[in-house]
Amino acid sequence: MYFKSVIKGLVGLLLIGVLAGCSTGNSKSSDSDTQSSENQKLVVQFVPTNNDGSMEAKAKPFAEYLSKKLNREVEVTLATDYSTIVEAMASGQVDIGIMPPAAYIQAKDMDAAEAILTSQIGDYDQTTGLPISDQLTNTFKGEILVKADSDITKLTDLKGKKIATLSPSSASGYIYPVAELKDAGVDPTTESTLTTVNDIPSEITAVLNGQMDAAFVFEGARNVFASSFTNNDLFTDLKVLYLTEGDIPNDAIAVQPKMSDKLKKQIKEVFLNMKNDDEGAEAMSLWNHKGYQEAADSAYDTVREYTEKAAE
């Protein structure tokens, strides 16, 4: 009887030891999973403003900057166009998207993106086309450029003309100008010749050499790309035919909606503080951003309205 009691006691101790070992193992596994999650690589993607290859070189220092600030590996990739960044967010291949407004709306409607910040850019004097010193804005206009000596003087003169545009997913490079042309009584999709090009420098070149009569760009494009045209004075050779009445919200800093709140907060703090150091300011210059502020998601609703109008 005593022997049986001893055996039962030993078996009990063995079971307790096994269970304790399992518990410890699970705890270690859980800790390991948490640590792995906290240190996993983040993939950031943005749409370049030009496709001359110069922005690829600038992406590496930006990745190093984010890696240092977030204390984890960061890979920065370039989207080939507006649609690919939406697809990358939707497929989960990208964790953080620096997204043009129309692309963000598409991804948001697919439950693939959540805006945590809105970018700020330098404001422009709408008469001179020059930047206003130390003045930032959360929105911008679409701009239609023509040659300075063009006989095109009003919006409706674009009927029957050749127009360079960006992707149909670009707010300033397509959506807003097309929608407002339709409001003015001209459907450029049927009454003009629209040609999609890769980037704004290509649009400007096409107008300068006479291949195109006009180009849909963003407000301030002549100032931003002046250094790319050493043989031209863009303010002398081109004129602004039209600025859209509608204001376009700036780029969104968007993340995967299922990302942890802790990581979202950390990313938000890094972007909010970029303007406070030289490396951060250099990183923001990739997209002409001057700073960031809390995102007002409702501000992007107007993009959806314009997109529907342009597609009618």
Stockholm file with secondary structure:
# STOCKHOLM 1.0

chainA/1-312         MYFKSVIKGLVGLLLIGVLAGCSTGNSKSSDSDTQSSENQKLVVQFVPTNNDGSMEAKAKPFAEYLSKKLNREVEVTLATDYSTIVEAMASGQVDIGIMPPAAYIQAKDMDAAEAILTSQIGDYDQTTGLPISDQLTNTFKGEILVKADSDITKLTDLKGKKIATLSPSSASGYIYPVAELKDAGVDPTTESTLTTVNDIPSEITAVLNGQMDAAFVFEGARNVFASSFTNNDLFTDLKVLYLTEGDIPNDAIAVQPKMSDKLKKQIKEVFLNMKNDDEGAEAMSLWNHKGYQEAADSAYDTVREYTEKAAE
#=GR chainA/1-312 SS CHHHHHHHHHHHHHHHHHHHHHHHHHHHHHHHHHHHHHHCCEEEEECCSCCSSHHHHHHHHHHHHHHHHHTSCEEEEECSSHHHHHHHHHTTCCSEEEECHHHHHHHHHTTCCEEEEEEEEEEECTTTCCEEEEEEESEECEEEEEETTCSCCSGGGGTTCEEEECCTTCIIIIIHHHHHHHHTTCCHHHHSEEEECSSHHHHHHHHHTTSCSEEEEETTHHHHTGGGCTTCCHHHHEEEEEECSSCEECCEEEECTTSCHHHHHHHHHHHHTGGGSHHHHHHHGGGTEEEEEECCGGGGHHHHHHHHHHHC
#=GC SS_cons         CHHHHHHHHHHHHHHHHHHHHHHHHHHHHHHHHHHHHHHCCEEEEECCSCCSSHHHHHHHHHHHHHHHHHTSCEEEEECSSHHHHHHHHHTTCCSEEEECHHHHHHHHHTTCCEEEEEEEEEEECTTTCCEEEEEEESEECEEEEEETTCSCCSGGGGTTCEEEECCTTCIIIIIHHHHHHHHTTCCHHHHSEEEECSSHHHHHHHHHTTSCSEEEEETTHHHHTGGGCTTCCHHHHEEEEEECSSCEECCEEEECTTSCHHHHHHHHHHHHTGGGSHHHHHHHGGGTEEEEEECCGGGGHHHHHHHHHHHC
//
